[in-house]
Amino acid sequence: GTDAGGSIRVPSSYCGTVGLKPTYGLVSMRGSGDAGWWSMNHVGPICRSVADTALLLSAIAGYDPADSTSVRAPRSDYITALHLKISGLRIGIPRAPFYDKLDTTIELAINRALRVVGGLTAGLREVSLEPIPSTTAPNIILAENYAFHEPYFLTKPDLYHPSIRRNLEQGSKVSTAAYIRSRRELDAVRRAIAKTFANIDVLITPTTTVPPPTIEEAVRQGVEFELIRNRNTSPFNVYGLPTISIPCGFTSDGLPIGMQISGPPFGEAKVLAIAHAYEQATDWHTKRPGEIGHK
């Protein structure tokens, strides 16, 4: 899948699967077919298990000289990483805003999952993340999306859905200066976030703050729901960090809940190791929606 704001991790959380957004540039985007969003987009696997995720990442990771976003990085053995010792790893919990206003059943599931992870590792500690200027991501996303669609949008705007048309119209108004400033802010944030991992090894948050909606609810809420749904996922597109969503429970209606684990740049090995250890210590990955009932 491709993930510019959560499109690997949110579906994984809502469907009870494992979804990994790798470090920005680790997997080539060439041929992904995604329209724009070049500065935020990532390509990664959606799988049944963490082991399958490691296998697929091993196949698709690597430098691609034909992709301008691709990064030449040391290759890790992601399969071996599944069995790394994690008892000495330190877990960072960024409370605000990732744990604010959680759905009650998601909060219960995450707290239960954190107790399991805390017992498997060197423990949990609260941390604060590098702040992201409020206009950085919107300016970049809107401008890059418009740049891709401009040839079509200028000639056939009526073929676009009204909500997409509004976004493209907004993108056309982002000035060159605003885009350049936002790109410089993005580079600064991505450099600074690495300092967060001086005293911790990974970060853990809920993947989403709300359960999956019905199609009717999603249509009715439109863009507003998209912003709520992606609140916990989109910051990690800005940071460019490797981030995985794994199953950690079900809502009272039997709908899947995901836990998000993020590591330092090119820290996929630690992310996979902790995700695999949690998966093996629990049985959520073996259960399917409809099997759980009301718990």
PyMOL commands that set and color helices and strands:
alter all, ss='L'
color gray80, all
select helices_A, chain A and resi 9-15+50-60+78-81+95-98+104-120+136-153+157-159+162-172+176-198+215-221+223-229+234-239+268-281+284-286
alter helices_A, ss='H'
color red, helices_A
select strands_A, chain A and resi 2-3+18-21+42-43+46-47+91-93+124-126+202-206+243-250+256-262
alter strands_A, ss='S'
color yellow, strands_A
deselect
rebuild
show_as cartoon
